[in-house]
Amino acid sequence: MHFNTIYFSLLSVTMTLSCKPEKKTIPETQPHDTIKTHISSTKEHDSLTSKKIPVIDTTAVLMAFKKASQTEQFGKDLYFNLNDELSGSIFDSERPILIGDLNGDHLEDAIMPFSIEGRDGGNNWDAHYAVFINKDGQLKYQYSFDRGADLAETQTFFKSIKDGVVEGMIEPGFHVQEGESIPVNYIYKNNRLVEVTPPSKAQ
């Protein structure tokens, strides 16, 4: 009888431990296809976040891009028509997506890479960045930044958004065998990304 009591006590403890949910590690819970910059807290920012503004993440950016690609402005910016097969096809799987404050309002904006392939039925592509500004928690499409094409001599790749500055590199084009990588910085000004001199060159 005493043995049975000990046996069932141990069995109960074992079942309790085995049913305890396993805590996920950071790599399992954080996406690797989006680079998000922390925005410093201010009184103005705290008052905005108290209004429960939606979180800007990969899903929010992808939804905003899908909506933007159906607008007249997007079509004019890129000479693209979803209903015209000769306009080509949009590919939006390239990464990383960049999230950070572009215009100094302490809200998370976004820059998303994409390309259009097969214009006029040909074997070609042109690459862009869709720029979104956060308006009360909603990402609003501003315009598309041209970052190169299949026959271009150079291509631009953005790496991060830090303190309102978009940092990136200019790389040799796809068909260019020689060339060097050049660091570039951009800021958002007058609804456009404008290149500025990197600190290392300014000195």
Number of C-alpha atoms within 10 A of each C-alpha: 6 6 7 9 9 10 11 11 10 12 10 10 10 11 10 10 9 9 8 8 7 7 6 8 8 8 8 8 8 9 11 11 13 16 19 21 16 14 17 9 10 10 8 10 14 11 10 16 17 8 10 10 13 11 13 19 18 20 10 14 23 15 11 18 23 11 13 20 18 14 13 12 16 20 15 11 13 17 10 22 18 14 9 10 13 14 19 22 18 17 13 14 13 11 14 19 25 26 25 27 26 27 19 13 16 21 23 26 27 29 26 25 23 21 21 19 20 16 16 12 12 10 10 14 18 19 20 22 20 23 24 25 24 20 13 14 18 18 21 19 21 16 21 22 19 16 19 21 20 16 14 14 15 20 20 23 19 22 15 22 25 16 16 19 22 24 18 18 16 18 18 18 18 14 11 12 8 7 12 10 13 11 17 18 19 20 18 18 11 8 12 14 18 13 15 13 12 14 8 7 7 7 6
